[in-house]
Amino acid sequence: MLAHAQNCLEFFEGESCGKCVPCRLGCQQLVQLTVHLRQGGGGSPEAVRQTVERLGQVMELTSICGLGRAAPNPLLSVLEHFPGELKAPTRKPEDLK
Amino acid sequence: MTELPLDDLFERYESLYARTVDGQLIQLAKPTLADLERTYSITIDGQKVTVNRAVPSTDEQGNVLRDDQNDVIPRQTTIYDAANLRYQGQPNPIPILCHQNHMKPVGVCRVCCVMTGNEYRSGQKMIPACQHPVNQDNMVIHTVESRERVKVLGQECVAGEFVKDQARGLVELLAANHLHSIQVPSQKKFENELLTVAQRLKRREGQGSIPRLPLLLQRKPHDEERVDQSSEVIAYDANSCILCDRCVRGCSEVKPFKVIGHTGFGNKARISFDLGAPMGQSSCVSCGECAISCPTGALTFKTSVYQAPDRTGKARDPWVEERRSFWMQLGKEPDLQIVPADELAAIPLFRGVPYAFLKWNEGGVGRLRLADREVELCRQDTYGSTAFIIEEGEIQVRRDRQVLAQRRRSDVLLGPRPGAAARRVAEQDPNDGLVGELACLGHQPRSASLVARPGSSVLILKRNLLYMLQRNREARRILFPLYQRRALLVFREKGELFKGLPEDLGQACIDFLFQEQGQWEELPDAPDRPPRPVQFLQINPGQKVIRQDTRAEYFYIIHRGHVSVEGIDQQGRSLIRDYMGPLRHFGEIGLLSDPAVGGAETARMLAEVMGGPVRAGRRTGTCTALDHVELVRIHKDTFRGLLKAHPPLLAHLRDWAVQRLRKNRQTREQIGLQVEPFTEPGLYQGQKLMVLDLERCTRCQECVKACAETHDGVTRLVLEGNRFGKFLVPSACRSCHDPLCLNGCPVDAIHRKTGKHTLAIVIEDHCIGCGLCAHNCPYGSIHMDSRHARRAGQSERIATNCDLCESLDGNPRCVHRCPHDAAIRIAGYDLARRVGLQPEGSAADEQRWQEQHTG
């Protein structure tokens, strides 16, 4: 599921026009986070949940257009429907790429 | 219900309509003039505010913009404007990064987002305060300061905290990507606004640290590859760039260069020079506007203007001439020190001036301390490009050895004295404190000598700092009332209106206006405000001040610049009747023809002279600003009061108006369109026009050769230009009355040569070659020269213009060398006379010229 979310997020990152801050930087951070999660890093499930929800809210509220507002949805729905995908980190941050 | 064709429906519902914050369809329409008067009542942070639907749009120097019909161009009031009004007297609580008051809002950083309404449901979004107009009655806005309780997704919370949370989230994102280091205080070059906003929004933490990231954000490492050091003047670090667009707007809106733009999209988006060239190889002219605008130090100055070494390899002393002059007076080296940028930034007057600008121009403000002897700071009738702020002691204003006034420190400008209890602002006279700014900004000779008394301490400012101050709203609030007062005083002294009248009458009139003028205000901040009785205005070239056949509302006094008077006669022909320069007045005919202003008798007399059907209280001509014009505008009611209180003035003005009308009629009959070839190419501006008598000239080019020999082999005289009668006016500096080239020089390298009766505009060695003066000169007299080797830290070109080089007989070399006496240097009025033309304005010019230059 995370791979699927990553695919969607990379799509959004690629399509972001770069004009407004929440979409330009938010998409980047979400992709980064998903990549790290798949590599067994990222943070505790609780911290990941807080981060994604918080970032999702900021992006939804402040983006200029619909792209930025919809971008966090893939990861948010993983959290909602597949909470089991989030595992405690097994690798240290410095080992991740 | 009628059915509309589908196309029509689309047109109506997709392009012309938008949704309000409540999701209701509304029509998007341009703000109209009526919106300047109409209001909306909205609630910001629980307090009701009434705001105008539109406010006048302004240019980058804060001057109101008008269209060619002389109407103010309105722009919609934004939520940020409204919040200014709600928090009057306090700083606006809305955090901003990409917005600046003198630029058009773009709303890209989103940290200014505010909440609308008292409930936030899923699917709603926040709106950027800097850009979103107040377009609805009863809007409810919550900023970061709101203490109101609202509902967010069904849960109750404090609105301000909710809004702050989102702004904080954005700032955290920005900080993770773009905040790489904190400046060492001793090497501070710019104010990092991202850090300032971050520290304002963050939860309690230690001062001076990069805000901790509570989220799992990945900090982006600093990439040395993305640093561009190719420019000699400015360094660009793309790592710190938050894409706020301020440099882009600075380069194309504030300055006319249009070098900086965007390339790439998504996370590859970046600002670029000429679509991706390295900065040093692009067409960037290094004017510095981008580095002044940058909020995060992505664009920084490599060195300061005066630190860059001169040709001998030494650092420049910004105060060479002043030091020499004071030295000679004191007989020893004067105590003249450079004021550091940090000290300036703490002074109220300089609050809001970008720190990067102060640092770049460090040295542009000097402090002169005097012990036991007095020093003449500047001399009457000389040109100068400095202004003085008094810190301690006093400055005497002397004309012809007589002391006219004493000026002292003003706490409004400088803030309370350290250690002393703050006096109430209202108790002080804000007109003290700053002197000499009139000659400095108005490009006129000093009207009096300024003498600093023993024991005083004076700040000496260069013109570019004073110019930058005007961009700043807070500083304008301090400076403009002062200019208004000064303008009136100068008018009393030299104004044409009071010539031939007893001196005490002029005094009484100006005193009357001082009493009536009321509080100075910039823009109509609150609605339902009566028109300001007396107002100081700055008008841009080409704008109309009054329009024919409109209702006469104001009387005008010209403080600086030139105005043309144009009238459409009964045959529908447009004739330029006259042009007017400083110290003249206009608008009285329209006012006096209204019986309610000057009485029935006056109106009847004027009607008689005018002949034909008279429209009482209407303008008889159109007045257009020819260059940068500064006016004092007096409202009809105040004007009426003035005339009522001083009947001799009424009689005088009436005679004046009658005379002017008679003259108008003559002009119409005699010369008609002839003034136009005189005003159109700006010949009226010339004080030292280079003129070639083509009947004598044999085209031997000796004048050009002489010029080239004098100026390192590059001629500054190009024999191309307008023909005027039998004369050719080539493009050599004409030493304008109002030198437009001086406006906006970012480093004050170009100014009128100091000294008595000097006219030459000289460009100093620390010119950075930005080309703004060449761009500003309407007559093509300034050339950008790239043939001379330049020193490090500067761009490759330098501006050059005719410096009126002196030969043995006192004439410039070009004139001296001409074997046929074809080349001459004359003033504009003289040229007009030589071709048999004598517009009224040229006579006044001649008189002014005589007064100024034959003392």
Boltz contact constraints between the chains, C-beta under 6 A:
constraints:
  - contact:
      token1: [A, 16]
      token2: [B, 266]
      max_distance: 6.0
  - contact:
      token1: [A, 17]
      token2: [B, 265]
      max_distance: 6.0
  - contact:
      token1: [A, 18]
      token2: [B, 265]
      max_distance: 6.0
  - contact:
      token1: [A, 18]
      token2: [B, 266]
      max_distance: 6.0
  - contact:
      token1: [A, 18]
      token2: [B, 269]
      max_distance: 6.0
  - contact:
      token1: [A, 19]
      token2: [B, 108]
      max_distance: 6.0
  - contact:
      token1: [A, 20]
      token2: [B, 108]
      max_distance: 6.0
  - contact:
      token1: [A, 20]
      token2: [B, 110]
      max_distance: 6.0
  - contact:
      token1: [A, 21]
      token2: [B, 109]
      max_distance: 6.0
  - contact:
      token1: [A, 21]
      token2: [B, 110]
      max_distance: 6.0
  - contact:
      token1: [A, 21]
      token2: [B, 170]
      max_distance: 6.0
  - contact:
      token1: [A, 22]
      token2: [B, 110]
      max_distance: 6.0
  - contact:
      token1: [A, 25]
      token2: [B, 173]
      max_distance: 6.0
  - contact:
      token1: [A, 25]
      token2: [B, 177]
      max_distance: 6.0
  - contact:
      token1: [A, 28]
      token2: [B, 267]
      max_distance: 6.0
  - contact:
      token1: [A, 29]
      token2: [B, 217]
      max_distance: 6.0
  - contact:
      token1: [A, 32]
      token2: [B, 218]
      max_distance: 6.0
  - contact:
      token1: [A, 43]
      token2: [B, 216]
      max_distance: 6.0
  - contact:
      token1: [A, 47]
      token2: [B, 216]
      max_distance: 6.0
  - contact:
      token1: [A, 51]
      token2: [B, 215]
      max_distance: 6.0
  - contact:
      token1: [A, 51]
      token2: [B, 216]
      max_distance: 6.0
  - contact:
      token1: [A, 58]
      token2: [B, 166]
      max_distance: 6.0
  - contact:
      token1: [A, 58]
      token2: [B, 169]
      max_distance: 6.0
  - contact:
      token1: [A, 61]
      token2: [B, 125]
      max_distance: 6.0
  - contact:
      token1: [A, 61]
      token2: [B, 126]
      max_distance: 6.0
  - contact:
      token1: [A, 61]
      token2: [B, 166]
      max_distance: 6.0
  - contact:
      token1: [A, 62]
      token2: [B, 110]
      max_distance: 6.0
  - contact:
      token1: [A, 62]
      token2: [B, 113]
      max_distance: 6.0
  - contact:
      token1: [A, 62]
      token2: [B, 126]
      max_distance: 6.0
  - contact:
      token1: [A, 62]
      token2: [B, 166]
      max_distance: 6.0
